[in-house]
Amino acid sequence: MIIQFIGATRTVTGSMHLLHINGKNVLLDCGLFQGRRSESFEKNKNFPFDPSGIDALVLSHAHIDHAGNLPNLVKSGYAGPIYCTPATRDLCDLMLKDSAYIQERDVEFVGKKHRKKHLPPPEPLYTIEDVGPTLNLFQSILYNRKFDIVPGVQAEFVDAGHILGSASIILTILEGDDGKSSFRREIKFGFTGDLGRPNLPILRDPEFIGDVDALISESTYGGRFHTSVDGMPQKFESVVANTVQRGGKIIIPAFSVGRTQDIVYTMHLLKEQGRLQNIPVYVDSPLSTSATDVFRKHPKCFDEETLGLLKREDDPFGFNRLTYIRSVDESKKLNERTEPCIIIASSGMCEAGRIRHHIANNIGNPRNTILIVGYQAEHTLGRRLVEQDKEVTIFGEVHERKCEVIVMNSFSAHADRNELLSYFNHFDRNRLKNVFLVHGDPDQAEKLSGGLKGQGFKNIAIPVRLEKFEI
């Protein structure tokens, strides 16, 4: 068995790992790289393997950095099954179409500039027309059910607790089961996907995958500590109160799937307790609005507290003063508002979507607050805001930052250092022979590696792009 690491190597985007087993090729995830635009486009467009030679694909969850390049893979020749959970399939239906739409609109915008400079027109990575054939390949599998993916390889999804439908993946591999070899060896292979945090609102806690011989693990916050989940509502309440007191708006870049619902749920609880300022709240994202509808369709993914709200016929994703916005005209009208309000919009890293317009229109006002509630990759607008840059470029124009920027990592859907180390504590150290750390900046992966070595784990690798390992 050979593993080749294609993406999310020493970075947090572009999750993609290729397994060569018994003469078959299995791909884990097919995500988009995000960051410097020209560099990302080339990496996303050109696969370092023949897509038609992939026999099966197993998808951990619907976030774009894990699923976003699927239409390009299919467009380039992949015709095999795409295995995922039912909720992941429903979310991908929305998110891949939204990704294609954004690419088409961005190409239109850039194309106007190219025409003025007599440059050739740009092309999107894929279009809406490419999404349909991709969705036709999806096969939905429930949690905790084993299924065959290629000869000699069974897979199983367990709840990763990261976003709705997210899964860690267990592969039971009978190596040598190719009809040509008399050698037989069983390998248990694990992939954490993105691990969630215990006690987060809405979703069930992450489930341990069981003992394995080799593991690919995320390391997003391998060296950082989140503030307590319990203190999340109080901190949020404080940010809102302080901004309202000075007459400003709260602008929240949020991933349409997961983070937006967490924030709305938190505001719902604060509203029930009479602790939320009586100001309008807008979720300005057609994708977020549709994704919230998908959440309502999958209560089996919810924890007991959320199920309790639903049993009381209470909607944890809606309350008075909350408005879901779909149309562009309604979105533009938000920029005309001068009174305090909360605007939640995607994308979470501020690289696309309506959030860039809201930031451009509000970043120069010292009364306003931009509240960052998710991970921001290098070279993104969101990272420049986190780093408190005095000037940022949006749509080709330089904007001076006068507003306040606050980071709340308690909303993070990724396990932090302590939570990752606690998860690893369940593994049998004598059995787990190989650990590969991905989906983390180099410093975070290195710090997690050091922590794992301190717990007695050995053979920990931090792969570089295209590096191969034999198990």
Residue pairs with C-beta under 8 A, 6 or more apart in sequence:
1 19
1 20
1 21
1 173
1 175
1 187
1 189
1 470
1 471
2 19
2 20
2 468
2 469
2 470
2 471
3 17
3 18
3 19
3 20
3 216
3 436
3 468
3 469
3 471
4 17
4 18
4 19
4 20
4 49
4 466
4 467
4 468
5 17
5 18
5 436
5 438
5 463
5 464
5 465
5 466
5 467
5 468
6 14
6 16
6 17
6 18
6 47
6 48
6 49
6 465
6 466
7 13
7 14
7 15
7 16
7 17
7 29
7 31
7 33
7 43
7 465
8 14
8 15
8 16
8 17
8 29
8 31
8 65
8 218
8 438
8 439
9 438
9 463
9 464
9 465
9 467
10 440
10 441
10 442
10 445
10 462
10 463
10 464
10 465
11 33
11 35
11 377
11 378
11 439
11 440
11 441
12 65
12 220
12 375
12 377
12 439
12 440
12 441
13 31
13 32
13 33
13 34
13 35
13 40
13 65
13 377
14 31
14 32
14 33
14 34
14 43
14 44
14 65
14 69
15 28
15 29
15 30
15 31
15 60
15 65
15 66
15 438
15 439
16 27
16 28
16 29
16 30
16 31
16 69
17 27
17 28
17 29
17 191
17 216
17 438
18 25
18 26
18 27
18 28
18 49
18 54
19 25
19 26
19 27
19 28
19 171
19 189
21 150
21 152
21 153
21 173
21 175
22 150
22 151
22 152
22 153
22 175
22 176
22 177
22 178
23 178
23 180
24 55
24 56
24 150
24 151
24 153
24 178
25 49
25 53
25 54
25 55
26 54
26 55
26 56
26 57
26 58
26 149
26 150
26 153
26 171
27 54
27 56
27 57
27 58
27 73
28 57
28 58
28 60
28 169
28 191
28 216
29 58
29 59
29 60
29 66
29 67
29 193
30 57
30 59
30 66
30 67
30 68
30 69
30 70
30 73
31 63
31 64
31 65
31 66
31 67
31 68
31 69
32 40
32 44
32 64
32 65
32 68
32 69
32 99
32 125
33 39
33 40
33 43
33 44
33 65
34 40
34 64
34 65
34 349
34 351
34 377
34 380
35 377
35 378
35 379
35 380
36 379
41 125
44 69
44 72
44 125
45 72
45 125
47 73
47 76
48 466
50 77
51 73
51 74
51 76
51 77
51 78
52 76
52 77
52 78
52 79
54 73
54 78
54 80
55 80
55 150
56 80
56 81
56 83
56 149
56 150
57 70
57 73
57 78
57 80
57 81
57 82
57 83
58 83
58 84
58 149
58 155
58 169
58 171
59 66
59 67
59 70
59 82
59 83
59 84
59 88
59 92
60 66
60 84
60 160
60 166
60 167
60 168
60 169
60 191
60 193
60 194
61 67
61 84
61 88
61 160
61 162
61 163
61 165
61 166
61 167
61 193
61 194
62 84
62 87
62 88
62 91
62 92
62 95
62 163
62 164
62 165
62 166
62 257
63 95
63 163
63 194
63 255
63 257
63 258
64 95
64 99
66 193
66 194
67 88
67 92
67 95
67 96
68 95
68 96
68 99
69 125
70 82
70 92
70 96
70 134
71 96
71 99
71 100
71 125
71 126
71 130
71 131
71 133
71 134
72 125
72 126
72 130
73 134
74 130
74 133
74 134
74 137
75 126
75 130
75 133
78 137
79 137
80 137
81 137
81 138
81 139
81 149
82 134
82 137
82 138
82 139
83 139
83 141
83 147
83 149
83 155
84 92
84 138
84 139
84 140
84 141
84 157
84 165
84 167
85 140
85 141
85 142
85 143
85 157
85 165
85 166
85 167
86 140
86 142
86 165
86 298
87 164
87 165
87 294
87 297
87 298
87 301
88 140
88 164
88 165
88 166
88 167
89 135
89 138
89 140
89 165
90 165
90 294
90 297
90 298
91 163
91 164
91 165
91 257
91 291
91 294
92 135
92 138
93 135
94 287
94 290
94 291
94 294
95 256
95 257
95 287
95 291
96 131
96 134
96 135
97 128
97 131
98 256
98 286
98 287
100 124
100 126
100 127
100 128
100 130
100 131
101 128
102 352
102 353
103 124
103 125
103 126
103 127
104 124
104 127
104 128
106 124
106 352
107 121
107 122
107 123
107 124
109 395
110 122
111 121
111 122
113 396
114 120
114 121
114 122
115 121
141 147
141 155
141 157
142 157
143 157
143 158
143 159
143 167
143 207
144 156
144 157
144 158
145 156
145 157
146 154
146 155
146 156
146 172
147 154
147 155
147 156
148 154
148 155
149 155
149 171
151 177
151 178
151 179
152 173
152 174
152 175
152 176
152 177
152 178
153 171
153 172
153 173
153 174
154 171
154 172
155 169
155 170
155 171
155 172
156 169
156 170
156 172
157 167
157 168
157 169
158 167
158 168
158 170
158 207
158 208
158 209
159 166
159 167
159 168
159 204
159 206
159 207
159 301
160 166
160 167
160 168
160 192
160 193
160 194
160 195
160 196
160 206
160 207
161 195
161 196
161 197
161 198
161 200
161 203
161 204
161 205
161 206
161 207
162 193
162 194
162 195
162 196
162 203
162 206
162 258
162 413
162 414
163 194
163 196
163 203
163 257
163 258
163 413
164 203
164 257
164 258
164 261
164 294
164 295
164 298
164 301
165 298
165 301
166 193
166 194
166 196
167 193
168 190
168 191
168 192
168 193
168 195
168 206
168 207
168 209
169 190
169 191
169 193
169 209
170 188
170 189
170 190
170 209
170 210
170 212
171 187
171 188
171 189
171 190
171 191
172 186
172 187
172 188
172 189
173 186
173 187
173 188
173 189
174 184
174 185
174 186
175 183
175 184
175 185
175 186
175 187
176 182
176 183
176 184
176 185
177 184
187 213
187 214
187 471
188 210
188 211
188 212
188 213
188 214
189 212
189 213
189 214
189 215
189 471
190 209
190 210
190 212
190 214
190 215
190 216
191 215
191 216
192 209
192 215
192 216
192 217
192 218
192 423
193 218
194 218
194 220
194 413
194 414
194 439
195 206
195 217
195 218
195 414
195 415
195 419
195 420
195 423
196 203
196 205
196 206
196 413
196 414
196 415
197 206
197 226
197 229
197 412
197 413
197 414
197 415
197 416
197 419
198 205
198 206
198 419
199 205
199 229
199 230
200 229
200 262
200 413
201 229
201 262
201 265
201 266
201 269
201 303
201 305
201 306
202 261
202 262
202 265
202 295
202 302
202 303
202 306
202 316
203 301
203 302
203 303
203 306
204 301
204 302
204 303
205 303
206 415
206 423
208 423
208 426
211 427
211 428
211 431
211 432
212 427
212 431
212 432
213 431
213 432
213 433
213 434
213 471
214 432
214 433
214 434
214 435
214 436
214 471
215 427
215 432
215 434
215 435
215 436
216 436
216 438
217 420
217 424
217 435
217 436
217 437
217 438
218 414
218 415
218 420
218 437
218 438
218 439
218 440
219 420
219 437
219 438
219 439
219 440
219 444
219 445
219 448
219 449
219 462
220 375
220 414
220 439
220 440
220 444
221 375
221 409
221 412
221 414
221 415
221 416
221 417
221 420
221 440
221 444
222 417
222 420
222 437
222 440
222 444
222 445
222 446
222 447
222 448
222 449
222 451
223 417
223 443
223 444
223 446
223 447
223 448
224 409
224 416
224 417
224 444
225 416
225 417
225 418
226 409
226 410
226 412
226 416
226 419
227 235
227 408
227 409
227 410
228 410
229 410
231 410
232 266
232 408
232 410
232 411
233 266
233 269
233 270
233 275
235 408
235 410
236 263
236 266
236 267
236 270
236 408
237 270
237 275
237 276
239 250
239 369
239 371
239 406
239 408
240 250
240 276
240 277
240 279
240 342
241 277
242 369
243 249
243 250
243 340
243 367
243 368
243 369
243 404
244 277
244 279
244 340
246 367
247 339
247 340
247 367
248 340
248 365
248 366
248 367
248 368
248 369
248 403
249 337
249 340
249 341
249 342
249 343
249 362
249 365
249 367
249 368
249 369
250 340
250 341
250 342
250 343
250 368
250 369
250 371
251 343
251 345
251 355
251 358
251 359
251 362
251 368
251 369
251 370
251 371
251 403
252 263
252 342
252 343
252 344
252 345
252 370
252 371
252 373
253 345
253 346
253 347
253 348
253 349
253 350
253 355
253 359
253 370
253 372
253 373
253 374
253 382
254 260
254 263
254 288
254 344
254 345
254 346
254 348
254 373
254 374
255 346
255 347
255 348
255 374
256 285
256 287
256 288
256 291
256 346
256 347
256 348
257 287
257 288
257 291
258 413
259 348
259 373
259 374
259 411
259 413
260 283
260 285
260 288
260 291
260 292
260 344
260 346
261 291
261 292
261 295
261 317
262 373
262 411
262 413
263 344
263 373
263 411
264 281
264 283
264 292
264 316
264 317
264 318
264 322
264 344
265 306
265 316
265 317
266 411
267 276
267 281
267 319
267 322
267 342
268 315
268 316
268 317
268 318
268 319
270 276
271 319
271 320
271 321
277 340
278 321
279 321
279 339
279 340
279 341
279 342
280 321
280 323
280 341
280 342
281 321
281 322
281 323
281 341
281 342
281 344
282 322
282 323
282 324
282 325
282 334
282 341
282 342
282 343
282 344
283 289
283 292
283 322
283 323
283 324
283 325
283 344
283 345
284 325
284 330
284 331
284 334
284 343
284 344
284 345
284 354
284 358
285 325
285 344
285 345
285 346
285 353
285 354
286 325
286 326
287 346
287 353
288 324
288 344
288 345
288 346
289 324
289 325
289 326
292 317
292 324
295 317
296 317
299 306
299 307
299 310
302 310
306 316
309 315
309 316
310 316
318 324
325 331
325 334
331 345
331 354
331 357
332 357
334 341
334 343
334 358
335 357
335 358
335 361
343 358
345 353
345 354
345 355
345 358
346 352
346 353
346 354
346 355
347 353
347 355
348 374
348 375
348 382
349 374
349 375
349 376
349 377
349 380
349 381
349 382
349 383
350 356
350 359
350 376
350 380
350 381
350 382
350 385
351 380
351 381
351 382
356 381
356 394
356 395
359 370
359 381
359 385
359 392
359 394
359 399
360 394
360 395
360 397
360 399
362 368
362 370
362 403
363 370
363 392
363 394
363 399
363 400
363 401
363 402
363 403
364 399
364 400
364 401
364 402
364 403
365 402
365 403
366 402
366 403
366 404
367 403
368 403
368 404
369 403
369 404
369 405
369 406
370 385
370 403
370 404
370 405
370 406
371 406
371 408
372 382
372 385
372 386
372 405
372 406
372 407
372 408
373 407
373 408
373 409
373 411
373 412
374 382
374 411
374 412
374 413
375 412
375 414
376 382
376 383
376 385
376 386
377 383
378 441
381 392
381 394
384 392
385 392
385 401
385 405
386 405
386 407
388 401
388 405
389 401
390 400
390 401
391 398
391 399
391 400
391 401
392 398
392 399
392 401
393 399
409 416
415 423
417 447
417 448
417 451
420 448
420 451
421 448
421 451
421 452
421 455
424 452
424 455
424 457
425 455
427 457
429 455
429 456
429 457
429 458
432 457
433 458
433 459
434 459
434 461
434 469
434 471
435 452
435 457
435 459
435 460
435 461
436 460
436 461
436 462
436 463
436 469
437 445
437 448
437 449
437 460
437 461
437 462
438 445
438 463
440 448
442 462
445 462
446 462
449 460
449 462
452 460
453 460
461 469
463 469
